Amino acid sequence: MAAGDVAMPVGMIGLGSMGMCLARRLIAAGREVIGYDPVPATMAAFGEAGGHAAQDVADVAARADLLILALPTVEIFRDVVGQIAACPRTGIILDIDTLLPPEKIAARDRLAPAGWTMLDCTISGTPEMVATDSHSFYVSGDGRDAPQVRALVEQIALKRFDMGDFGNAATIKLIINHMVIAHNVVAAEAMSLAVHAGLDPARAYETIAASAGSSRIFELRGRMMVSEAYPDAAMYALIVDKDAELIADMARSLRHPVPMLATAVQQHVLAMAQGWGGKDPASLGSMMERLAGVTRSKA
């Protein structure tokens, strides 16, 4: 890794929970990060973290040869891609958004005539997992072996996976999210059943986590189910309104059945209907306990 690669400024477009987490990580690693987000409070927090504020998307594109896109919706993604395409220069874009491969391919092809090389990248893990180095990073597309890309990816994640052809990173992220959605429900069913059967929640969690039946999701969310302390999060809406739809679209286009997805998504919808929509999906456990009429002992 050349010293110059590490020193290259990085442009961050989108400073939501994941974008801000990555920006903080890169700043801590000594990178100059130039960022833009339309929310003033977010920009203020970015400046307090040591970031360099840009005026708009075009300003970021003009000041950095390496860009990271972390955007909340496909509509915003398309708009930002159009703004970058209007700023021709030789640069590389790492798009970490969860989108269907054809959407990313169309963006890559739109950016190429303006000199931009777009890579399809995705992250598996929450911002909290990124902060503790327990996430994974996937990269695909031509240009992924460029020294400046390798240097940047090394600062983003300890666990890095070269997925080959463009679009493969998006595909594996959707498959992983399919499993996460199902594991959320399985973890909640297991913990609520254990409590209903009279087991101590903490003891049930400890023994399941050490067993062949555990999963990364159980380890993460099962712990929350023990205490019934669920952090505020917008993940229910993200799962129901975005990720599940993308996964279903991919599976439908391949004519591949995903019956577990349909069942698991409906449990997330039920949780939202029961008023848990603003909490982490670990709250599925409490929802199931209440629907089963389970009352925990306060002893």
Phi, psi and chi 1 to 4 in degrees:
 res  aa     phi    psi   chi1   chi2   chi3   chi4
   1 MET       -  121.9 -178.6 -170.8  -51.5      -
   2 ALA   -79.9  146.9      -      -      -      -
   3 ALA   -59.6  -35.5      -      -      -      -
   4 GLY   -64.0  -32.9      -      -      -      -
   5 ASP   -64.7  -42.7  -65.1  -27.3      -      -
   6 VAL   -63.8  -33.1  176.4      -      -      -
   7 ALA   -82.1  -11.9      -      -      -      -
   8 MET   -59.8  131.2  -72.2 -177.0   68.7      -
   9 PRO   -62.6  149.1  -18.8   31.4      -      -
  10 VAL  -118.2  132.2  174.2      -      -      -
  11 GLY   -95.5  126.4      -      -      -      -
  12 MET  -112.6  114.4  179.5   69.9   67.2      -
  13 ILE  -108.7  110.5  -59.1  175.3      -      -
  14 GLY   105.6  108.3      -      -      -      -
  15 LEU  -121.4   44.7  -68.8  164.1      -      -
  16 GLY   -72.7 -158.9      -      -      -      -
  17 SER   -60.1  -44.3   56.6      -      -      -
  18 MET   -75.9  -43.8 -176.2   60.1   75.1      -
  19 GLY   -60.8  -41.8      -      -      -      -
  20 MET   -67.0  -39.8 -176.4   69.5   79.6      -
  21 CYS   -61.5  -43.9 -173.6      -      -      -
  22 LEU   -66.3  -40.0  -69.8  178.9      -      -
  23 ALA   -60.8  -45.6      -      -      -      -
  24 ARG   -61.2  -39.7  -68.3  179.9 -174.2  -83.5
  25 ARG   -63.8  -44.2 -177.0 -176.5 -177.7   93.6
  26 LEU   -69.6  -38.9  -67.9  171.5      -      -
  27 ILE   -61.9  -42.2  -68.4  166.9      -      -
  28 ALA   -64.0  -27.3      -      -      -      -
  29 ALA   -84.6    0.0      -      -      -      -
  30 GLY    98.4    6.5      -      -      -      -
  31 ARG   -80.0  146.7  -75.9  -86.0 -171.9  171.1
  32 GLU   -84.0  122.5  176.2 -173.5   -6.0      -
  33 VAL  -116.4  122.8 -179.9      -      -      -
  34 ILE  -105.3  119.0  -57.7  164.0      -      -
  35 GLY  -128.1  157.3      -      -      -      -
  36 TYR  -144.2  137.1  173.9   71.5      -      -
  37 ASP  -148.8  141.5 -169.0  -78.1      -      -
  38 PRO   -71.9   -8.9   25.2  -34.4      -      -
  39 VAL   -90.0  115.6  179.0      -      -      -
  40 PRO   -55.9  -41.2  -26.5   35.7      -      -
  41 ALA   -64.1  -35.1      -      -      -      -
  42 THR   -67.4  -41.2  -61.5      -      -      -
  43 MET   -65.2  -35.8  -70.2  -60.8  -69.2      -
  44 ALA   -65.0  -43.0      -      -      -      -
  45 ALA   -64.9  -36.2      -      -      -      -
  46 PHE   -63.9  -43.6  174.5   63.3      -      -
  47 GLY   -63.8  -39.9      -      -      -      -
  48 GLU   -64.7  -27.3  -68.2  172.5    1.2      -
  49 ALA   -81.6   -4.7      -      -      -      -
  50 GLY   103.2    8.0      -      -      -      -
  51 GLY   -80.8  161.2      -      -      -      -
  52 HIS  -105.2  116.7  -61.1  -92.9      -      -
  53 ALA   -75.1  138.7      -      -      -      -
  54 ALA  -107.8  160.0      -      -      -      -
  55 GLN   -77.7  -34.7  -64.0  -60.7  -48.1      -
  56 ASP  -165.8 -174.9   50.1   28.8      -      -
  57 VAL   -61.0  -44.0  170.7      -      -      -
  58 ALA   -61.7  -36.6      -      -      -      -
  59 ASP   -64.5  -41.2 -170.9   24.8      -      -
  60 VAL   -62.7  -46.7  178.2      -      -      -
  61 ALA   -63.0  -29.8      -      -      -      -
  62 ALA   -79.3  -21.9      -      -      -      -
  63 ARG  -104.6   -9.2  -65.6  165.6   60.4 -175.9
  64 ALA  -137.7  135.9      -      -      -      -
  65 ASP   -84.5  -18.6  -65.7  -33.9      -      -
  66 LEU  -115.4  123.5  -79.0  172.2      -      -
  67 LEU  -121.8  147.5  -55.0 -177.4      -      -
  68 ILE  -121.4  129.0  -62.9  175.2      -      -
  69 LEU  -104.3  125.5  -54.5 -173.2      -      -
  70 ALA  -135.5   83.7      -      -      -      -
  71 LEU  -115.4  148.7  -55.4  166.4      -      -
  72 PRO   -80.5  -27.7   28.6  -34.9      -      -
  73 THR  -138.0  160.8   68.4      -      -      -
  74 VAL   -67.4  -32.1   65.2      -      -      -
  75 GLU   -65.5  -43.4  -68.4   78.6   15.3      -
  76 ILE   -66.4  -39.4  -66.3  174.1      -      -
  77 PHE   -57.0  -48.6  171.0   77.5      -      -
  78 ARG   -62.4  -41.1  -68.1  169.8 -178.5  167.0
  79 ASP   -64.7  -43.7  179.5   61.2      -      -
  80 VAL   -65.8  -41.7  166.8      -      -      -
  81 VAL   -58.6  -41.6  165.8      -      -      -
  82 GLY   -63.6  -39.4      -      -      -      -
  83 GLN   -67.2  -38.9  -67.5 -177.4   59.7      -
  84 ILE   -68.3  -39.9  -63.2  172.7      -      -
  85 ALA   -61.3  -24.8      -      -      -      -
  86 ALA   -82.7    2.3      -      -      -      -
  87 CYS  -121.0   74.9  -56.5      -      -      -
  88 PRO   -64.5  133.4   21.4  -30.4      -      -
  89 ARG  -173.8  167.8   67.8  177.1  -61.4  178.4
  90 THR   -86.4  113.4  -59.7      -      -      -
  91 GLY  -157.5  172.4      -      -      -      -
  92 ILE  -125.6  135.4  -61.1  174.6      -      -
  93 ILE  -117.9  126.5  -60.8  170.1      -      -
  94 LEU  -102.0  106.7  -79.3   67.0      -      -
  95 ASP   -94.0  118.0  172.8   56.3      -      -
  96 ILE  -102.9   12.3   66.9  167.3      -      -
  97 ASP   -73.1  149.1  -63.3  -53.3      -      -
  98 THR   -88.6  103.0  -58.6      -      -      -
  99 LEU  -142.2  164.4  -59.9  167.0      -      -
 100 LEU   -68.8  144.6  -72.0  169.9      -      -
 101 PRO   -52.3  -42.9  -30.2   37.6      -      -
 102 PRO   -59.5  -33.5  -26.9   37.0      -      -
 103 GLU   -64.5  -42.3 -174.8   72.5   46.5      -
 104 LYS   -70.4  -37.5  -67.4 -158.2  174.4 -166.2
 105 ILE   -62.5  -42.9  -70.2  170.1      -      -
 106 ALA   -61.9  -39.5      -      -      -      -
 107 ALA   -67.2  -43.8      -      -      -      -
 108 ARG   -56.6  -45.3  176.7 -160.6   64.1 -174.4
 109 ASP   -70.5  -27.3  -66.0  -13.8      -      -
 110 ARG   -74.0  -32.6 -175.5  178.1 -176.2 -176.0
 111 LEU   -83.8  -28.4  -70.8  160.2      -      -
 112 ALA   -57.1  -43.8      -      -      -      -
 113 PRO   -62.2  -20.9  -24.2   35.5      -      -
 114 ALA   -88.9    1.9      -      -      -      -
 115 GLY    97.2   -2.6      -      -      -      -
 116 TRP   -88.5  133.1  -68.2   97.3      -      -
 117 THR  -100.6  118.9  -62.8      -      -      -
 118 MET  -102.2  134.5  177.7  176.2  156.3      -
 119 LEU  -109.1  140.0  -60.7  178.1      -      -
 120 ASP   -87.5  113.6  163.7   36.2      -      -
 121 CYS  -129.4  149.9  -56.1      -      -      -
 122 THR  -143.9  161.7   50.6      -      -      -
 123 ILE  -124.5  134.4  -66.1  176.2      -      -
 124 SER  -105.2  114.6  177.8      -      -      -
 125 GLY   142.0  155.3      -      -      -      -
 126 THR   -82.6  166.7   63.4      -      -      -
 127 PRO   -55.9  -34.6  -30.2   37.7      -      -
 128 GLU   -65.2  -36.4  -68.3   76.1   17.4      -
 129 MET   -69.6  -35.5  -67.6  172.2   69.2      -
 130 VAL   -63.0  -40.8  172.2      -      -      -
 131 ALA   -66.1  -23.4      -      -      -      -
 132 THR  -110.1   14.9   58.0      -      -      -
 133 ASP    59.3   30.6  -78.6  -35.5      -      -
 134 SER  -107.7   16.3   53.3      -      -      -
 135 HIS   -97.7  172.3   63.4  -60.4      -      -
 136 SER  -127.8  148.5  -61.1      -      -      -
 137 PHE  -123.8  133.9 -169.6   86.7      -      -
 138 TYR  -120.2  136.4  -47.5   96.0      -      -
 139 VAL  -133.8  139.1   57.7      -      -      -
 140 SER  -147.3  154.3   64.8      -      -      -
 141 GLY   116.1  160.1      -      -      -      -
 142 ASP   -65.6  135.6  -65.4  -20.4      -      -
 143 GLY   100.8   -3.5      -      -      -      -
 144 ARG   -69.0  -16.5   64.0 -170.7 -176.7  -81.3
 145 ASP   -93.3    1.8  -67.6  -34.5      -      -
 146 ALA   -60.7  139.6      -      -      -      -
 147 PRO   -54.3  -41.6  -25.2   34.5      -      -
 148 GLN   -68.3  -29.4   62.1  -91.0   44.5      -
 149 VAL   -71.6  -46.0  173.0      -      -      -
 150 ARG   -59.3  -42.1  -69.5 -159.1  -54.0  -90.0
 151 ALA   -63.3  -40.8      -      -      -      -
 152 LEU   -68.8  -44.7  178.8   56.5      -      -
 153 VAL   -63.0  -36.1  171.5      -      -      -
 154 GLU   -63.2  -30.0  -74.3  174.1    5.9      -
 155 GLN   -81.5  -19.6  -69.6  179.6  -39.5      -
 156 ILE   -83.6  -36.9  -70.4  174.5      -      -
 157 ALA  -152.4  146.7      -      -      -      -
 158 LEU   -79.9  -36.9  -66.5  177.4      -      -
 159 LYS   -99.3  108.6  -68.4 -177.1  -72.8 -174.8
 160 ARG  -124.3  139.9  -53.0  175.3  -68.4  -90.0
 161 PHE  -131.3  123.3  -63.6   87.8      -      -
 162 ASP   -82.7  112.7 -176.7  -23.4      -      -
 163 MET   -96.4    1.4  -62.8  -57.1  -61.7      -
 164 GLY    83.2 -125.1      -      -      -      -
 165 ASP   -61.6  146.2  -66.6  -18.8      -      -
 166 PHE   -53.6  133.9 -171.0   98.0      -      -
 167 GLY   102.1  -19.4      -      -      -      -
 168 ASN   -69.7  -31.7  -74.3  -10.2      -      -
 169 ALA   -66.1  -40.5      -      -      -      -
 170 ALA   -64.3  -40.1      -      -      -      -
 171 THR   -64.5  -48.1  -62.0      -      -      -
 172 ILE   -66.3  -32.7 -163.9   62.1      -      -
 173 LYS   -64.8  -40.2  174.9   63.6 -177.4  -65.6
 174 LEU   -66.4  -38.5  -67.6  174.5      -      -
 175 ILE   -65.5  -42.9  -68.5  168.3      -      -
 176 ILE   -62.5  -43.5  -69.2  167.8      -      -
 177 ASN   -64.8  -33.0  -77.9    5.4      -      -
 178 HIS   -56.5  -46.2  175.8 -161.0      -      -
 179 MET   -68.0  -38.1  -63.2 -175.8   71.4      -
 180 VAL   -60.4  -45.2  167.2      -      -      -
 181 ILE   -59.7  -44.2  -66.5  167.6      -      -
 182 ALA   -68.4  -41.5      -      -      -      -
 183 HIS   -65.1  -32.7  -78.2  -55.4      -      -
 184 ASN   -54.5  -46.7  -74.4  -17.4      -      -
 185 VAL   -71.9  -43.3  175.8      -      -      -
 186 VAL   -61.2  -43.2  171.0      -      -      -
 187 ALA   -61.2  -43.1      -      -      -      -
 188 ALA   -66.9  -41.3      -      -      -      -
 189 GLU   -61.4  -44.1  -76.3 -171.1   -1.9      -
 190 ALA   -64.1  -47.5      -      -      -      -
 191 MET   -68.8  -41.0  -78.7  -62.2  -68.3      -
 192 SER   -67.8  -35.6   60.5      -      -      -
 193 LEU   -66.2  -41.0  178.4   59.7      -      -
 194 ALA   -61.2  -43.7      -      -      -      -
 195 VAL   -65.5  -42.6  173.4      -      -      -
 196 HIS   -62.8  -32.3 -159.2  165.2      -      -
 197 ALA   -79.8   -1.2      -      -      -      -
 198 GLY    95.4    8.0      -      -      -      -
 199 LEU   -79.8  149.0  -64.4 -179.7      -      -
 200 ASP   -66.8  128.0  173.0   70.0      -      -
 201 PRO   -56.9  -42.5  -24.7   33.8      -      -
 202 ALA   -65.1  -40.8      -      -      -      -
 203 ARG   -69.1  -38.0 -171.0   59.0  172.4  168.5
 204 ALA   -62.8  -44.6      -      -      -      -
 205 TYR   -61.5  -46.4  170.1   76.6      -      -
 206 GLU   -58.7  -44.1  179.1 -175.2   14.8      -
 207 THR   -75.6  -38.5   51.1      -      -      -
 208 ILE   -66.8  -41.8  -65.6  171.0      -      -
 209 ALA   -61.2  -27.4      -      -      -      -
 210 ALA   -92.0    4.2      -      -      -      -
 211 SER  -103.9  175.0   75.9      -      -      -
 212 ALA   -69.3  -16.0      -      -      -      -
 213 GLY   -87.0   -1.6      -      -      -      -
 214 SER   -76.6  171.5 -171.8      -      -      -
 215 SER  -153.9  166.7   67.7      -      -      -
 216 ARG   -58.9  -40.0  178.4   77.8   66.0   84.0
 217 ILE   -66.1  -41.0  -72.4  -61.5      -      -
 218 PHE   -62.7  -42.6 -178.3   83.2      -      -
 219 GLU   -60.5  -39.4  -68.6  172.4    5.5      -
 220 LEU   -76.6  -52.7  175.3   69.8      -      -
 221 ARG   -90.4  -25.5  -63.1 -154.7  156.2  102.0
 222 GLY   -61.8  -35.3      -      -      -      -
 223 ARG   -62.3  -39.4 -173.7  179.6  -64.4  110.6
 224 MET   -67.3  -34.7  -60.9 -179.7 -159.8      -
 225 MET   -66.8  -28.1  -66.1  174.0 -164.8      -
 226 VAL   -63.3  -49.3  171.8      -      -      -
 227 SER   -86.8  -16.4   64.1      -      -      -
 228 GLU    56.9   31.6  -66.0 -168.7  -72.2      -
 229 ALA  -107.1  106.3      -      -      -      -
 230 TYR  -112.7  121.5  -50.9  116.8      -      -
 231 PRO   -67.0  153.2   23.0  -32.2      -      -
 232 ASP   -64.5  137.3  -66.1  -20.8      -      -
 233 ALA  -161.5  157.7      -      -      -      -
 234 ALA  -107.3   24.5      -      -      -      -
 235 MET   -73.1  -29.4  -66.4 -175.6   67.8      -
 236 TYR   -59.0  -48.5  -84.9  112.2      -      -
 237 ALA   -64.6  -38.2      -      -      -      -
 238 LEU   -62.4  -43.1 -178.8   65.6      -      -
 239 ILE   -67.6  -49.6  -72.3  169.3      -      -
 240 VAL   -72.8  -43.4  170.6      -      -      -
 241 ASP   -92.1  -18.1  -62.3  -31.1      -      -
 242 LYS  -124.9  -67.9 -177.1 -175.0  177.4 -173.0
 243 ASP   -60.6  -46.7  -72.4    3.1      -      -
 244 ALA   -62.5  -37.6      -      -      -      -
 245 GLU   -65.7  -41.8 -177.4  177.1   -8.9      -
 246 LEU   -65.2  -43.4  -66.0  175.0      -      -
 247 ILE   -62.5  -44.6  -63.3  162.2      -      -
 248 ALA   -63.6  -38.9      -      -      -      -
 249 ASP   -63.7  -43.3  -77.9  -13.0      -      -
 250 MET   -63.0  -46.5 -179.3  176.4   72.7      -
 251 ALA   -64.2  -39.9      -      -      -      -
 252 ARG   -64.1  -40.9 -177.1  166.4   49.1 -111.3
 253 SER   -65.1  -27.6   70.2      -      -      -
 254 LEU   -92.4   -3.0  -65.2  169.6      -      -
 255 ARG    55.0   45.3  -63.3  -64.2 -173.3  -97.6
 256 HIS  -114.0  124.0 -168.9   93.2      -      -
 257 PRO   -71.9  139.6   26.4  -34.2      -      -
 258 VAL  -135.1   64.9  -76.2      -      -      -
 259 PRO   -63.2  -31.8   22.1  -33.6      -      -
 260 MET   -65.2  -33.7  -71.4  -62.1  -63.7      -
 261 LEU   -61.8  -48.2  175.4   67.8      -      -
 262 ALA   -59.6  -44.1      -      -      -      -
 263 THR   -64.9  -45.5  -60.4      -      -      -
 264 ALA   -66.8  -39.8      -      -      -      -
 265 VAL   -63.1  -39.2  169.1      -      -      -
 266 GLN   -64.0  -31.6  -73.1  -54.2  -53.3      -
 267 GLN   -66.7  -36.4  -70.6  -62.8  -49.1      -
 268 HIS   -67.6  -39.8  -73.0   74.9      -      -
 269 VAL   -63.0  -41.5  173.7      -      -      -
 270 LEU   -61.7  -40.6  178.8   58.2      -      -
 271 ALA   -62.0  -40.4      -      -      -      -
 272 MET   -63.4  -41.6  -63.8  175.5   77.4      -
 273 ALA   -65.0  -27.6      -      -      -      -
 274 GLN   -87.1    2.8  -65.6  -69.9  -37.1      -
 275 GLY    95.5   12.9      -      -      -      -
 276 TRP   -96.0    5.8  -64.5   99.4      -      -
 277 GLY   -58.9  -24.7      -      -      -      -
 278 GLY   -91.5    6.2      -      -      -      -
 279 LYS  -115.4  167.9  -63.0  -64.0 -177.3  179.9
 280 ASP   -61.5  146.4 -175.6  -85.5      -      -
 281 PRO   -61.1   -8.5  -28.5   37.5      -      -
 282 ALA   -58.1  -22.0      -      -      -      -
 283 SER   -66.6   -7.6   55.6      -      -      -
 284 LEU   -55.5  -34.0  -77.8  163.0      -      -
 285 GLY   -61.5  -48.3      -      -      -      -
 286 SER   -65.2  -38.4  -69.4      -      -      -
 287 MET   -58.7  -45.9  178.7 -160.2   77.0      -
 288 MET   -67.4  -37.1  -68.6 -178.0 -175.6      -
 289 GLU   -61.7  -44.8  -71.3 -179.2   33.4      -
 290 ARG   -67.8  -39.8  -75.4  154.1  176.9   72.4
 291 LEU   -66.5  -27.8  -70.9  177.2      -      -
 292 ALA   -88.1   -0.7      -      -      -      -
 293 GLY    75.8   24.7      -      -      -      -
 294 VAL   -83.9  131.3  175.5      -      -      -
 295 THR  -117.3  119.8  -58.8      -      -      -
 296 ARG   -73.8  143.8  -70.0 -164.5 -176.5 -170.6
 297 SER   -71.6  138.2  171.0      -      -      -
 298 LYS   -88.4   -1.1  -59.8  -59.1 -178.3 -179.5
 299 ALA   -70.0      -      -      -      -      -
